[in-house]
Amino acid sequence: MALNGKYVKIDRIIEGVFRDYGWTHEVEWINIAEWLGEFMDLVASPSQYISRNTDGNEEIGNPCPIIIKDYRGKLPNDMLYIVQARDSKSKAPMRHTTDNFHKGAEKAEANIPDSTTSLPIDSPLIESQSALKDNCATTLTYSVNDCYIFTNFKAGSVDLSYMAFPVDLDGMPMIPDDIKYIQGAKAYVAEKIGQKLWIQGKMTADKFQYLQTQRDWYMGAATTAAAMPSVDQMESWKNAFVRLIPNLHQHATGFKYMGDPSAQYTHNSIT
């Protein structure tokens, strides 16, 4: 069964751990929050995170478009990883740069001589000259580093589609509302508590091994639950792959039409 898009708060996990495992000593809640974050990172399924866009929709918590000044802009604080980027004004897609010396396109083109310029026959600029002059210099590119996005245009704004970690109003991590995820989260936290007790000589090896077995089992179950697609998702996947003629330019439209069924016509088709 696919994830339903709902989440449960950390309180339910904490209550379940103490209820099911019978711990009688105190455990810092901040440690449990950290362990739950580790649990989500280890499962590492895209479907467990929240999809966000920098469209400025405050009602659903989306930030505003990223303002680019002097070739860079600040990335959203809650971003885990980027899905896709595009120019806000033209809606033209951006791609991650392959340039090890990433800089503005106009600067890069200025450094390439005109075709009339005489160059040595073995100069690497001969090959790069045609690549840049053949409209490649206008390709919008970016790189990310140190909480900033760096673009090859000096000023503007960027729309970003990215994945964010689910948190509640208090900033605490939330877990997908799925029994396998909930059991996996409880088992992971219980194993972490048991590890401390075992190292301190307060738990026997066989009991700690039981906690490890429970963790491994339920973490595997959570990973499988996150990987299961719904019927509607499978329909989109089927449409994307069952094509006579593949569309190699889906990135340009943000993959908007990737799940549409392919329609092929012949000269004898009846319209």
C-alpha positions as CSV (number, residue, x, y, z in Angstrom):
1,M,0.0,0.0,0.0
2,A,1.4,3.4,-1.0
3,L,1.9,6.2,1.6
4,N,-1.3,8.3,2.1
5,G,0.4,11.7,2.5
6,K,-0.5,12.0,6.2
7,Y,1.8,12.4,9.1
8,V,1.9,11.7,12.9
9,K,3.6,13.8,15.5
10,I,6.6,12.7,17.6
11,D,4.3,12.4,20.7
12,R,2.7,9.2,19.3
13,I,6.1,7.6,18.8
14,I,7.4,8.5,22.2
15,E,4.2,7.2,23.9
16,G,4.4,4.0,21.9
17,V,8.0,3.3,22.8
18,F,7.4,3.6,26.5
19,R,4.2,1.7,26.3
20,D,5.4,-1.2,24.2
21,Y,8.9,-1.6,25.6
22,G,8.2,-0.7,29.3
23,W,11.1,1.7,29.8
24,T,11.0,3.1,33.3
25,H,13.9,5.6,33.1
26,E,13.8,9.1,31.6
27,V,15.0,9.7,28.0
28,E,15.6,13.2,26.7
29,W,13.0,14.0,24.1
30,I,15.6,15.9,22.0
31,N,17.5,12.6,21.6
32,I,14.3,10.9,20.4
33,A,13.8,13.7,17.9
34,E,17.3,13.2,16.6
35,W,16.9,9.5,16.3
36,L,13.6,9.9,14.4
37,G,15.5,12.2,12.0
38,E,18.1,9.5,11.5
39,F,15.4,6.9,10.9
40,M,13.9,9.0,8.1
41,D,17.3,9.6,6.6
42,L,18.1,5.9,6.6
43,V,14.8,4.9,4.9
44,A,15.5,7.7,2.4
45,S,12.4,7.4,0.3
46,P,11.3,10.5,-1.6
47,S,7.7,9.7,-0.9
48,Q,8.2,10.3,2.9
49,Y,9.1,13.9,2.4
50,I,7.1,17.0,1.6
51,S,7.2,18.4,-1.9
52,R,7.5,22.2,-2.0
53,N,7.8,24.9,-4.6
54,T,9.1,28.5,-4.2
55,D,5.8,30.0,-5.5
56,G,5.1,32.1,-2.4
57,N,2.0,30.2,-1.3
58,E,2.1,30.9,2.4
59,E,-1.1,28.9,3.1
60,I,0.8,25.7,2.5
61,G,4.2,26.9,3.7
62,N,5.8,27.5,0.4
63,P,8.6,30.2,0.3
64,C,8.9,33.0,-2.3
65,P,11.0,32.6,-5.4
66,I,14.7,32.8,-4.8
67,I,16.1,36.2,-5.6
68,I,19.4,36.1,-7.6
69,K,21.8,38.9,-7.0
70,D,25.4,38.9,-8.2
71,Y,25.0,35.3,-9.5
72,R,23.7,33.8,-6.3
73,G,20.7,33.4,-4.1
74,K,19.8,31.9,-0.7
75,L,18.4,28.4,-0.7
76,P,15.3,27.6,1.4
77,N,16.1,26.6,5.0
78,D,14.0,23.5,4.9
79,M,15.4,22.1,1.7
80,L,16.7,18.6,1.6
81,Y,17.4,18.3,-2.1
82,I,16.5,20.0,-5.3
83,V,14.1,18.3,-7.7
84,Q,14.2,20.9,-10.5
85,A,14.9,24.6,-11.1
86,R,13.7,27.1,-13.6
87,D,13.9,30.8,-14.4
88,S,10.9,32.6,-12.7
89,K,10.2,35.1,-15.5
90,S,10.6,33.0,-18.6
91,K,9.8,29.6,-17.0
92,A,12.8,28.3,-18.9
93,P,14.2,25.1,-17.3
94,M,17.6,25.2,-15.7
95,R,20.1,22.4,-15.5
96,H,23.0,21.7,-13.2
97,T,26.2,23.0,-14.6
98,T,28.9,20.8,-16.0
99,D,31.3,23.7,-16.0
100,N,34.1,23.3,-13.4
101,F,34.6,27.1,-13.6
102,H,30.9,28.0,-13.4
103,K,30.2,31.7,-14.2
104,G,27.9,34.0,-16.1
105,A,27.1,32.9,-19.6
106,E,27.9,36.4,-21.0
107,K,31.3,36.3,-19.4
108,A,32.0,32.8,-20.7
109,E,31.0,33.8,-24.3
110,A,33.2,36.9,-24.0
111,N,36.2,34.8,-23.4
112,I,35.6,32.7,-26.6
113,P,37.1,34.3,-29.8
114,D,35.1,35.0,-32.9
115,S,35.3,32.5,-35.7
116,T,37.4,35.0,-37.7
117,T,40.1,35.0,-35.0
118,S,43.1,33.0,-35.9
119,L,43.8,30.1,-33.5
120,P,46.5,27.4,-33.4
121,I,45.2,24.2,-34.9
122,D,45.5,22.3,-31.6
123,S,43.8,25.0,-29.5
124,P,41.0,23.7,-27.3
125,L,39.1,26.9,-28.0
126,I,38.4,25.8,-31.5
127,E,36.0,23.1,-30.2
128,S,34.5,25.2,-27.4
129,Q,34.0,28.1,-29.7
130,S,31.3,26.3,-31.8
131,A,29.7,24.9,-28.7
132,L,29.1,28.3,-27.1
133,K,28.2,30.2,-30.3
134,D,25.6,27.6,-31.2
135,N,23.1,28.9,-28.6
136,C,24.7,26.9,-25.9
137,A,25.8,30.0,-24.1
138,T,22.2,30.9,-23.3
139,T,21.5,27.7,-21.5
140,L,20.5,28.5,-17.9
141,T,22.6,26.6,-15.4
142,Y,23.2,26.5,-11.7
143,S,25.3,24.9,-9.0
144,V,24.7,24.7,-5.2
145,N,27.2,25.2,-2.4
146,D,27.2,26.4,1.2
147,C,23.4,27.0,1.3
148,Y,23.4,29.1,-1.9
149,I,22.4,28.5,-5.5
150,F,24.8,30.0,-8.0
151,T,23.5,30.8,-11.5
152,N,25.0,31.8,-14.8
153,F,22.9,35.0,-14.9
154,K,23.7,38.0,-12.7
155,A,20.2,39.0,-11.5
156,G,16.7,37.6,-11.6
157,S,14.7,35.0,-9.7
158,V,14.5,31.2,-9.6
159,D,11.6,28.9,-9.1
160,L,12.7,25.8,-7.2
161,S,10.9,22.5,-6.8
162,Y,12.4,20.7,-3.8
163,M,11.8,18.1,-1.1
164,A,11.5,19.2,2.6
165,F,11.6,17.3,5.8
166,P,8.1,17.0,7.5
167,V,8.0,19.0,10.7
168,D,5.2,20.2,13.0
169,L,4.6,23.7,14.2
170,D,7.2,23.2,16.9
171,G,9.8,22.2,14.4
172,M,9.7,18.5,15.5
173,P,10.0,15.7,12.9
174,M,6.9,14.0,11.8
175,I,6.5,10.4,10.6
176,P,4.3,9.1,7.7
177,D,1.0,7.8,9.0
178,D,1.6,4.2,8.1
179,I,1.7,1.4,10.6
180,K,5.0,0.0,9.2
181,Y,6.6,3.5,9.5
182,I,5.3,3.9,13.0
183,Q,6.5,0.5,14.1
184,G,9.8,1.1,12.4
185,A,10.3,4.4,14.2
186,K,9.5,2.9,17.6
187,A,11.8,0.0,16.9
188,Y,14.7,2.3,15.9
189,V,14.3,4.5,19.0
190,A,14.0,1.4,21.3
191,E,17.2,0.0,19.8
192,K,19.0,3.3,20.4
193,I,17.9,3.3,24.0
194,G,18.8,-0.3,24.4
195,Q,22.3,0.3,23.0
196,K,23.1,2.8,25.7
197,L,21.8,0.4,28.4
198,W,23.8,-2.5,26.9
199,I,27.0,-0.4,26.8
200,Q,26.5,0.6,30.4
201,G,26.1,-3.1,31.4
202,K,22.4,-2.6,32.2
203,M,21.0,-4.9,29.5
204,T,21.9,-8.4,28.5
205,A,23.2,-9.2,25.1
206,D,20.3,-11.4,24.1
207,K,17.8,-8.6,24.9
208,F,19.8,-6.1,22.9
209,Q,20.0,-8.5,20.0
210,Y,16.2,-8.8,20.1
211,L,15.9,-5.0,19.8
212,Q,18.3,-5.1,16.9
213,T,16.2,-7.8,15.2
214,Q,13.0,-5.8,15.7
215,R,14.7,-2.6,14.3
216,D,16.0,-4.4,11.2
217,W,12.6,-6.1,10.5
218,Y,10.5,-3.0,10.8
219,M,12.9,-0.6,9.1
220,G,12.8,-3.0,6.1
221,A,9.0,-3.0,6.3
222,A,8.9,0.8,6.3
223,T,11.3,1.0,3.3
224,T,9.1,-1.4,1.4
225,A,5.9,0.5,2.3
226,A,7.5,3.8,1.0
227,A,8.5,2.1,-2.3
228,M,5.0,0.8,-3.1
229,P,3.2,2.9,-5.7
230,S,-0.5,3.5,-5.8
231,V,-2.7,2.4,-8.8
232,D,-2.7,5.9,-10.2
233,Q,1.1,6.2,-9.9
234,M,1.5,3.0,-11.7
235,E,-0.8,4.3,-14.5
236,S,1.5,7.3,-14.9
237,W,4.6,5.1,-14.9
238,K,3.0,2.8,-17.5
239,N,2.2,5.8,-19.8
240,A,5.7,7.1,-19.4
241,F,7.4,3.9,-20.5
242,V,5.0,2.4,-23.0
243,R,5.8,4.6,-26.0
244,L,6.8,3.9,-29.6
245,I,8.6,7.2,-29.8
246,P,10.3,8.4,-26.5
247,N,10.1,12.1,-25.6
248,L,13.6,13.2,-24.8
249,H,12.6,16.7,-23.8
250,Q,10.3,16.2,-20.8
251,H,12.7,18.2,-18.6
252,A,11.8,21.3,-20.5
253,T,8.2,21.2,-19.3
254,G,9.0,20.0,-15.7
255,F,7.9,16.5,-16.7
256,K,4.3,17.8,-16.7
257,Y,3.2,15.6,-19.6
258,M,5.4,12.6,-18.9
259,G,2.4,10.5,-17.6
260,D,0.1,11.3,-20.4
261,P,-0.7,8.4,-22.7
262,S,1.1,8.3,-26.1
263,A,-1.1,8.9,-29.1
264,Q,0.2,7.6,-32.5
265,Y,-1.5,8.2,-35.8
266,T,-1.1,6.7,-39.2
267,H,-2.2,8.0,-42.6
268,N,-5.2,5.8,-42.5
269,S,-6.3,6.9,-39.0
270,I,-9.9,8.1,-38.9
271,T,-10.2,11.6,-37.3
